């Protein structure tokens, strides 16, 4: 444990105190507006995720459990169940296509874009518990923000070893997000909140070896469910330690070998993560590390009118940490393609777009896609390495058959705080996802309008009615 990770500071109590004392009016305007975009994005992804194969299997699982009707909506499934199971189903849905928002790192030893997907665990828990408690839109929004804030600060603080050696931070840190959101909505006092966080800590799990499979979105769903279950058990009087984060046998030590106290103590809401460094929203359904390169590749294709038959060779260079996540160089299905820099570049060169319709097994296995992938080399680049792991520096060199050589570099992708999407742009993505799932435009438009005014909603009933079914 490093010298700043002192256990004489009651870090878990500090987190619990932040949760119970925070008020909606503490949220700055910028934070509310940025969070609104991620909330809309999350709901849209739960809709499109409901028609994924994983969504079908989740519904089968819920049926096999023999669950009675409950108070919380399973988005796109036409039913309501107990909050913990709705949180699971909707968390899987949001992360099913790896199209959800991503936390940005602050410290240079943190891998940019590889901390958490903050909304996938936080929103399903906040929505499910808010529905069950008949909370208004403002209470749900506030609880969501508390969950995201704790999740992101924990992810920023833990030693980078946590991610680098195999833990999936969305799964591990996301459990605290869900517990925090649920605890706030359930009106817990300090001791009950402490126990909820500590119960959540003992359920914190998820391994990166499962990237490129259905188990990656399972992580997001399970972390959301686990946080809600932790809060429920805390409400019963279930006992747990009061220092799950900072103790020598607690989360930071066991899962990361230490942490940076300065990255979390005194930092909750100061500043809020949605204000600084911000949260990135994805324009493409692939791993966030592909996005700077995809943004730059699309710019180069458009600017230089690059057509598929002109492509002779492409070199894509990044820092050495990025290939640790983008592990599928010759993808065999849509899930692997999400973690394939080669596929992401190839599909843009062929189609000039990369949305849900392009990330399918059928497209991945097309002969022209495979042939284009063979022309692409994904390598570690010295310039990108020198830029630091806190950036996603991607350097592209394209050699064309007509003799032209075209190059570009990007440190950030579209949707990042440096190149943000507006609410209307996110609404466009939301509508595309809803259309992909078969939802009517009128229904999607009404959801867009409701989320635009979320903090003013006296009830979540209409939002629930619109999200429970695709049609």
C-alpha positions in Angstrom: 0.0 0.0 0.0 1.5 3.4 -1.0 2.3 6.1 1.5 -0.8 8.1 0.8 -3.1 5.2 1.5 -3.5 5.7 5.3 -6.1 3.7 7.1 -6.2 6.3 10.0 -8.6 8.2 7.7 -12.0 6.6 7.8 -12.5 6.6 4.0 -15.6 4.5 3.8 -17.3 6.7 6.4 -16.3 9.8 4.4 -18.0 8.2 1.4 -21.1 7.3 3.3 -21.2 10.8 4.9 -21.1 12.3 1.4 -24.0 10.2 0.3 -26.3 11.0 3.1 -25.5 14.7 3.3 -25.7 15.5 -0.4 -28.7 17.4 -1.7 -30.0 17.8 -5.2 -29.1 21.5 -5.2 -25.5 20.6 -4.7 -25.4 19.4 -8.3 -24.0 22.2 -10.6 -25.9 23.0 -13.8 -23.0 21.6 -15.9 -23.1 18.3 -14.0 -26.9 18.0 -14.4 -26.7 18.7 -18.1 -23.9 16.3 -18.8 -25.6 13.6 -16.6 -28.8 14.1 -18.5 -27.1 13.0 -21.7 -25.7 9.9 -20.1 -29.1 9.0 -18.6 -30.8 9.3 -22.0 -28.0 7.3 -23.6 -28.3 4.6 -21.0 -32.0 4.2 -21.5 -31.5 4.0 -25.3 -28.9 1.3 -24.9 -31.1 -0.7 -22.5 -33.8 -0.6 -25.3 -31.4 -1.8 -28.0 -29.7 -4.2 -25.6 -33.1 -5.8 -24.9 -33.1 -7.3 -28.5 -29.6 -8.6 -28.2 -29.1 -12.3 -27.7 -28.0 -11.6 -24.1 -31.3 -9.8 -23.6 -33.2 -12.9 -24.7 -31.1 -15.1 -22.3 -31.7 -12.6 -19.4 -35.4 -12.8 -19.9 -35.2 -16.6 -19.9 -33.3 -16.4 -16.7 -35.9 -14.2 -15.1 -38.6 -16.6 -16.2 -36.7 -19.6 -14.8 -36.5 -17.8 -11.4 -40.2 -17.9 -11.2 -40.4 -14.3 -10.1 -43.6 -12.7 -9.1 -44.6 -9.3 -10.5 -42.6 -6.5 -8.9 -42.3 -2.7 -9.0 -39.3 -2.2 -11.2 -39.3 -2.2 -15.0 -37.3 -4.6 -17.1 -36.8 -2.3 -20.1 -38.2 -3.8 -23.4 -39.4 -6.9 -21.7 -43.0 -6.0 -21.0 -42.8 -6.9 -17.3 -41.8 -5.6 -13.9 -39.9 -7.5 -11.2 -38.2 -6.9 -7.9 -35.7 -4.0 -8.1 -32.5 -6.1 -7.8 -33.5 -8.2 -10.8 -34.6 -5.2 -12.9 -31.2 -3.7 -12.1 -29.5 -6.8 -13.3 -31.4 -7.0 -16.6 -31.1 -3.3 -17.4 -27.4 -3.3 -16.5 -26.8 -6.1 -19.0 -28.9 -4.3 -21.6 -27.0 -1.0 -21.3 -23.6 -2.7 -21.6 -24.7 -5.4 -24.1 -23.3 -3.6 -27.2 -20.4 -1.9 -25.4 -21.9 1.3 -26.6 -22.2 3.0 -23.2 -20.4 6.0 -21.6 -16.9 5.8 -20.2 -15.1 7.5 -17.4 -12.0 9.5 -18.2 -8.8 9.1 -16.1 -7.0 12.0 -14.4 -3.6 10.6 -13.3 -1.1 9.8 -16.0 -0.6 6.2 -14.7 -4.3 5.5 -15.2 -5.3 4.1 -18.6 -7.5 6.7 -20.3 -10.9 5.3 -21.0 -10.2 2.1 -19.1 -11.6 3.0 -15.7 -15.4 2.4 -15.7 -18.5 2.6 -17.7 -20.2 4.6 -15.0 -23.9 4.6 -16.2 -24.3 0.9 -16.7 -24.2 0.0 -12.9 -25.5 3.3 -11.6 -28.6 4.1 -13.7 -30.4 0.7 -13.5 -30.0 0.7 -9.7 -31.3 4.3 -9.4 -34.2 3.7 -11.7 -35.3 0.4 -10.2 -35.2 1.6 -6.6 -36.8 4.9 -7.5 -39.6 3.1 -9.2 -40.1 0.9 -6.2 -40.1 3.9 -3.8 -42.4 6.0 -6.0 -39.6 8.7 -6.1 -39.7 11.7 -8.4 -37.4 12.4 -11.3 -35.1 14.7 -9.2 -34.5 12.1 -6.5 -33.7 9.5 -9.1 -31.3 11.8 -11.0 -29.6 12.8 -7.7 -29.1 9.2 -6.6 -27.7 8.4 -10.1 -25.1 11.2 -9.7 -24.1 10.0 -6.3 -23.5 6.5 -7.6 -21.5 7.7 -10.6 -19.4 10.0 -8.4 -18.4 7.3 -5.9 -17.8 4.7 -8.6 -15.5 7.0 -10.6 -13.5 8.3 -7.6 -12.9 4.7 -6.4 -11.8 3.7 -9.9 -9.4 6.7 -10.1 -7.9 6.0 -6.6 -7.2 2.3 -6.8 -3.7 1.3 -8.0 -3.6 0.7 -11.8 -2.7 -2.9 -11.1 -6.3 -3.5 -10.5 -7.2 -3.1 -14.2 -3.9 -4.2 -15.7 -3.9 -7.6 -14.0 -7.4 -8.5 -15.0 -10.2 -6.8 -12.9 -13.0 -5.2 -14.8 -13.5 -1.9 -13.0 -17.1 -1.4 -14.2 -17.9 -4.7 -12.4 -15.9 -4.0 -9.2 -16.3 -0.2 -8.7 -19.8 -0.3 -10.2 -21.1 -2.3 -7.3 -20.4 0.7 -5.0 -22.3 3.0 -7.4 -25.4 0.9 -7.2 -25.2 0.6 -3.4 -24.7 4.4 -3.1 -27.7 5.2 -5.4 -29.9 2.7 -3.6 -28.9 3.8 -0.1 -29.8 7.4 -1.0 -33.2 6.6 -2.4 -33.9 4.4 0.6 -33.1 7.2 3.0 -30.4 5.4 5.0 -28.6 6.9 7.9 -24.8 6.8 8.2 -24.5 3.4 9.8 -26.9 1.7 7.3 -25.1 3.3 4.4 -21.7 2.1 5.7 -23.1 -1.4 5.9 -24.6 -1.2 2.4 -21.2 -0.1 1.0 -19.4 -2.9 2.8 -21.8 -5.6 1.8 -21.4 -4.3 -1.8 -17.6 -4.5 -1.4 -17.7 -8.3 -0.7 -19.7 -8.8 -4.0 -17.2 -6.7 -6.1 -16.0 -9.0 -9.0 -15.5 -9.3 -12.7 -12.5 -10.3 -14.9 -11.3 -8.8 -18.1 -10.6 -12.2 -19.6 -14.3 -12.3 -20.4 -14.1 -9.2 -22.7 -15.6 -10.0 -26.1 -18.2 -12.3 -24.6 -21.6 -12.0 -23.1 -20.0 -12.1 -19.7 -18.7 -8.5 -20.0 -22.2 -7.0 -19.9 -23.1 -9.6 -17.3 -20.5 -7.8 -15.1 -22.4 -4.5 -15.4 -25.8 -6.1 -14.6 -24.4 -8.1 -11.7 -22.7 -5.1 -10.2 -25.9 -3.1 -10.3 -27.9 -6.0 -8.9 -25.3 -6.6 -6.1 -25.4 -3.0 -5.0 -29.2 -3.0 -4.8 -29.1 -6.4 -2.9 -26.4 -4.9 -0.5 -28.7 -2.0 0.3 -31.6 -4.3 0.9 -29.7 -6.5 3.3 -28.4 -3.4 5.1 -32.0 -2.3 5.6 -32.7 -5.6 7.3 -29.9 -5.0 9.8 -27.3 -7.2 8.1 -23.9 -6.5 9.7 -20.7 -5.6 7.9 -17.4 -3.8 8.5 -17.3 0.0 8.5 -14.1 0.3 6.5 -14.4 -1.8 3.5 -12.4 0.6 1.3 -9.4 1.5 3.3 -8.7 -1.6 5.6 -5.6 -3.7 5.0 -7.9 -6.6 4.0 -10.4 -4.3 2.3 -11.2 -3.5 -1.3 -8.3 -1.2 -2.2 -5.6 -3.5 -0.8 -7.1 -6.9 -1.9 -8.1 -5.8 -5.4 -5.3 -3.3 -6.2 -2.5 -3.6 -3.8 -3.1 -0.1 -2.6 -4.6 3.3 -3.6 -4.0 7.0 -3.8 -5.8 8.6 -0.9 -5.4 12.0 -2.6 -7.5 10.9 -5.5 -10.6 10.3 -3.4 -10.4 11.8 0.1 -11.9 15.3 -0.1 -12.6 14.8 -3.8 -16.2 13.5 -3.8 -18.2 16.3 -5.5 -15.1 18.4 -5.5 -15.2 18.5 -8.5 -18.0 16.3 -9.6 -16.7 13.8 -12.2 -19.3 14.9 -14.8 -17.7 18.4 -14.6 -14.0 17.4 -14.5 -12.5 15.4 -16.2 -15.9 14.5 -17.6 -17.5 11.4 -19.0 -17.3 10.3 -22.7 -20.3 9.2 -24.7 -19.7 6.7 -27.5 -20.7 7.4 -31.1 -19.8 3.8 -32.1 -20.7 0.5 -30.4 -17.1 -0.6 -29.7 -14.5 -0.3 -27.0 -13.7 3.3 -26.1 -10.1 2.9 -27.0 -11.0 2.5 -30.7 -12.8 5.9 -30.8 -10.0 8.4 -31.3 -8.8 6.3 -34.2 -12.3 5.9 -35.6 -13.0 9.6 -35.4 -9.7 10.4 -37.2 -10.1 7.6 -39.7 -13.6 8.9 -40.6 -12.3 12.4 -41.0 -9.4 11.2 -43.3 -11.8 9.1 -45.4 -14.2 12.0 -45.9 -11.5 14.7 -46.5 -9.5 12.6 -49.0 -12.4 10.6 -50.5 -10.7 7.3 -49.7 -12.6 4.4 -51.3 -12.0 0.8 -50.4 -10.2 -0.1 -53.7 -7.7 2.6 -53.1 -6.4 1.1 -49.8 -3.1 -0.6 -50.0 -1.9 -0.6 -46.4 -2.9 1.0 -43.1 -0.8 1.4 -39.9 -2.5 2.2 -36.6 -0.2 3.0 -33.8 -1.1 3.4 -30.1 0.4 3.2 -26.6 1.2 -0.3 -25.3 -1.7 -0.4 -22.9 -4.4 -0.2 -25.6 -3.6 -3.6 -27.3 -4.2 -5.1 -23.8 -7.9 -4.4 -24.2 -8.2 -4.5 -28.0 -7.2 -8.1 -28.1 -9.1 -9.5 -31.1 -7.0 -8.9 -34.2 -9.0 -11.3 -36.4 -12.5 -11.2 -34.9 -14.9 -14.1 -35.4 -18.1 -12.5 -34.2 -19.7 -9.1 -33.3 -18.6 -9.2 -29.7 -14.9 -9.8 -30.6 -15.2 -7.0 -33.2 -16.0 -4.5 -30.5 -12.4 -5.1 -29.2 -10.7 -5.2 -32.6 -9.0 -2.0 -33.8 -8.5 -3.7 -37.1 -12.2 -4.4 -37.6 -13.2 -0.8 -36.5 -10.8 0.7 -39.1 -11.8 -1.8 -41.8 -15.6 -1.2 -41.5 -15.1 2.6 -41.7 -13.0 2.2 -44.8 -15.7 0.0 -46.4 -18.9 1.6 -45.2 -18.0 5.0 -43.9 -20.1 4.3 -40.8 -20.0 2.0 -37.8 -23.2 1.6 -35.9 -25.2 -1.3 -34.5 -26.1 -2.5 -38.0 -22.3 -2.9 -38.8 -21.5 -4.8 -35.6 -23.2 -8.0 -36.4 -21.8 -11.5 -37.0 -22.8 -11.4 -40.6 -20.9 -8.3 -41.3 -17.8 -9.4 -39.3 -17.6 -12.6 -41.4 -18.0 -10.9 -44.8 -15.1 -11.7 -47.2 -14.5 -8.0 -48.0 -14.2 -7.2 -44.3 -11.7 -10.0 -43.7 -9.7 -8.8 -46.8 -9.6 -5.2 -45.5 -8.5 -6.3 -42.1 -5.5 -8.1 -43.6 -4.3 -4.7 -44.9 -4.3 -3.2 -41.4 -1.4 -3.4 -38.9 -2.2 -2.5 -35.3 1.1 -1.7 -33.5 2.7 0.1 -30.5 3.9 3.5 -31.6 6.8 5.3 -29.8 5.1 8.7 -30.2 1.8 7.4 -28.8 3.6 5.7 -26.0 5.4 8.9 -25.1 2.1 10.8 -24.9 1.1 8.8 -21.8 -1.5 6.2 -20.9 -3.9 8.9 -19.7 -4.5 9.7 -23.4 -5.7 7.4 -26.2 -3.3 8.8 -28.7 -3.8 7.0 -32.1 -1.6 7.6 -35.1 -2.9 6.5 -38.5 -0.8 6.1 -41.7 -2.6 5.2 -44.9 -0.8 4.1 -48.1 -3.0 4.3 -51.2 -2.7 2.4 -54.5 -2.4 5.8 -56.3 0.8 6.6 -54.4 -0.7 9.0 -51.9 0.3 8.7 -48.2 -2.1 10.1 -45.7 -1.5 10.5 -42.0 -3.5 11.7 -39.0 -3.4 11.7 -35.2 -6.1 11.9 -32.5 -5.9 12.0 -28.7 -9.6 12.1 -28.2 -12.7 10.8 -30.0 -16.1 12.3 -30.8 -18.2 12.2 -27.6 -15.3 13.0 -25.3 -15.4 16.2 -23.2 -12.8 17.6 -25.6 -15.2 16.9 -28.5 -18.6 16.5 -26.9 -21.9 15.4 -28.2 -24.9 17.8 -27.5 -28.1 16.6 -26.0 -29.7 16.6 -29.5 -26.8 14.6 -30.9 -27.2 12.0 -28.1 -30.9 12.1 -28.8 -30.1 11.2 -32.4 -28.1 8.2 -31.2 -31.0 7.3 -28.8 -33.5 7.3 -31.7 -31.2 5.1 -33.8 -30.9 2.6 -31.0 -34.7 2.6 -30.5 -35.3 2.2 -34.2 -32.8 -0.7 -34.2 -34.9 -2.4 -31.5 -38.2 -1.7 -33.3 -39.5 1.1 -31.1 -41.7 3.6 -32.8 -40.4 7.1 -33.4 -43.3 8.7 -31.4 -42.5 6.6 -28.4 -38.7 7.4 -28.6 -39.4 11.1 -29.1 -41.5 11.2 -25.9 -38.8 9.6 -23.9 -36.3 12.2 -25.2 -38.6 14.9 -24.0 -39.2 13.3 -20.6 -35.5 12.9 -19.9 -34.9 16.5 -21.0 -37.2 17.5 -18.1 -36.3 14.6 -15.8 -35.7 16.7 -12.6 -39.1 18.3 -13.0 -41.1 15.0 -13.2 -43.3 14.5 -10.2 -43.5 10.8 -11.1 -41.6 8.3 -13.1 -44.7 6.4 -14.1 -44.9 7.7 -17.7 -41.2 7.0 -18.3 -41.7 3.5 -17.0 -44.7 3.0 -19.3 -42.8 4.0 -22.3 -39.7 1.9 -21.5 -41.3 -1.3 -20.5 -42.2 -2.3 -24.0 -40.6 -1.7 -27.4 -43.9 -1.1 -29.1 
